[in-house]
């Protein structure tokens, strides 16, 4: 990621925006890493977020992956700008079973309007990580009206 820089207050803007996402609070997810072009979100295991076989529900995996990718792009935006997702494509590689899940978003190609991000979700059982989801996300830079 050459020549990617975040404004000085990017981490505080990400945290402020994340704190307003009631879905993240509902899920019990929290920010872990916030760096220029990268955000990690951690979700502790909860049985009520799992599907019928005991794996983290695909909808929950994509929810945290979506936020990680969007906020990764957002770290490179200017104050007063906001982010929306225009599309994502996720591939499920393994069942998500663990004591915690980490969604990582990384900007692959920043743009003036659209940013392309790679997203991943790893399931952790102790320190053993399993890559469960990998995908691409397109984030849109917007100016609130």
Secondary structure as GFF3:
##gff-version 3
##sequence-region A 1 145
A	DSSP	alpha_helix	10	20	.	.	.	ID=ss1
A	DSSP	alpha_helix	22	27	.	.	.	ID=ss2
A	DSSP	beta_strand	29	35	.	.	.	ID=ss3
A	DSSP	beta_strand	38	44	.	.	.	ID=ss4
A	DSSP	three_ten_helix	47	49	.	.	.	ID=ss5
A	DSSP	alpha_helix	58	74	.	.	.	ID=ss6
A	DSSP	beta_strand	81	92	.	.	.	ID=ss7
A	DSSP	beta_strand	100	109	.	.	.	ID=ss8
A	DSSP	beta_strand	114	125	.	.	.	ID=ss9
A	DSSP	beta_strand	128	143	.	.	.	ID=ss10
###
